[in-house]
């Protein structure tokens, strides 16, 4: 019997939710995704430290002031990690636009262009890169512009139907609904324990998947942010799943049978939702969980980006 990870790979594209280059080399996912928290954790590894030192050295040699040099070094480090990951996976590497630009469409577009150019200087084609943007209205608008330019986007921090529908209408390449964070909110709000079958995060992704397939939406659904392997198994058949190394390892050691749960052929009819900015903001406002988790996620990524920049600034001043 094949292990569950191999079985999953036959029905779902497996993505590694890590910047740990050694783990990616060992576990061989198709794609990789990073975010500011992952980049911050990566510098604790030997290769991550080497890439940090290179970015700092490069930035010191520039004529930029401390603030601009710090931002430039942080950007370079993210692309350096992504470039190493691109050597190991055959598919895409996601690189995130700064969280503090989540409500600035034009600045997000500019940063995305800079990221794509930086990869291009390293010989990595833009078709290999997904620009990660928070699923705010402004982030989704930025994605719509970028997609029309041929730059594919990964809309992250997605917790609701409103966000998913707006991303689909914008022509986003991929969305990343956060399964575990949805579960976290409901557990805290209700005090209840949930199984994989009534897990609110799992049910949310199933609903989005169903909506997309019924209405022939081409946007890829990639479940993310898992709290246990059961959530992953409950979404077997989803377009993609981005999974932390510890759960990839757990699935690879489990030789039980993995049932396919999601399939386009098994979708149930659902009405199409008309979406504009007012509808988006109202639907999001009416969803306390999505409103809170989106804001919390942006703050957390911004905080880790701040920590990374502070660390780099100290290195630049030393």
Beta strands, then each sheet from edge to edge (+ up, - down):
strand 1: 13-17
strand 2: 31-33
strand 3: 93-96
strand 4: 129-134
strand 5: 153-158
strand 6: 174-177
strand 7: 220-223
strand 8: 240-243
sheet 1: 1+ 2+ 3+ 4+ 5+ 6+ 7+ 8+ 1+
end
